């Protein structure tokens, strides 16, 4: 019945004020979706981000930043198009994606960061590439 609906999960909103606390100091990988309410592709991606936020609770932080109400973050990360998603781990920015990214791809990315990274939050494959360049 309609009155037995499950409570809707509320995805964490990152703001100019709470970014350091929620993202930089996070013990788990963080995926942030930069969006705006008027953005068509953002409206398509929004429910996927909400699902991921609920599914990865405790393993990763999946959050949103409204670019309209948080201009400092948008400027700092040079958000030129939305949706833009950025992966942070151990306080560092590691990956950036623009446009619609399918849910299985986002799950794979999060799972890789959850599985293990070095002391800087980099994936093992990133370490191999970096050491071969040195």
RASULCOR-V681880 format. One record per backbone hydrogen bond with DSSP energy under -1.0 kcal/mol. CO is the residue of the C=O (numbers start at 0). NH is the residue of the N-H. If there is no record, write none. Layout:
co:CO nh:NH
co:CO nh:NH
This chain:
co:0 nh:3
co:11 nh:63
co:14 nh:18
co:17 nh:21
co:18 nh:22
co:18 nh:23
co:19 nh:24
co:22 nh:25
co:28 nh:60
co:29 nh:87
co:30 nh:62
co:31 nh:85
co:32 nh:64
co:33 nh:83
co:34 nh:66
co:35 nh:38
co:38 nh:42
co:39 nh:43
co:40 nh:44
co:41 nh:45
co:44 nh:48
co:45 nh:49
co:46 nh:50
co:47 nh:51
co:48 nh:52
co:49 nh:53
co:50 nh:54
co:51 nh:55
co:53 nh:56
co:55 nh:58
co:55 nh:59
co:60 nh:30
co:62 nh:32
co:63 nh:13
co:64 nh:34
co:65 nh:69
co:69 nh:73
co:70 nh:74
co:71 nh:75
co:72 nh:76
co:73 nh:78
co:74 nh:77
co:82 nh:98
co:83 nh:33
co:84 nh:96
co:85 nh:31
co:86 nh:93
co:86 nh:94
co:87 nh:29
co:88 nh:91
co:91 nh:88
co:94 nh:86
co:96 nh:84
co:101 nh:105
co:102 nh:106
co:103 nh:107
co:104 nh:108
co:105 nh:109
co:106 nh:110
co:107 nh:111
co:108 nh:112
co:109 nh:113
co:110 nh:114
co:111 nh:115
co:117 nh:120
co:121 nh:117
co:122 nh:126
co:123 nh:127
co:124 nh:128
co:125 nh:129
co:126 nh:130
co:127 nh:131
co:128 nh:132
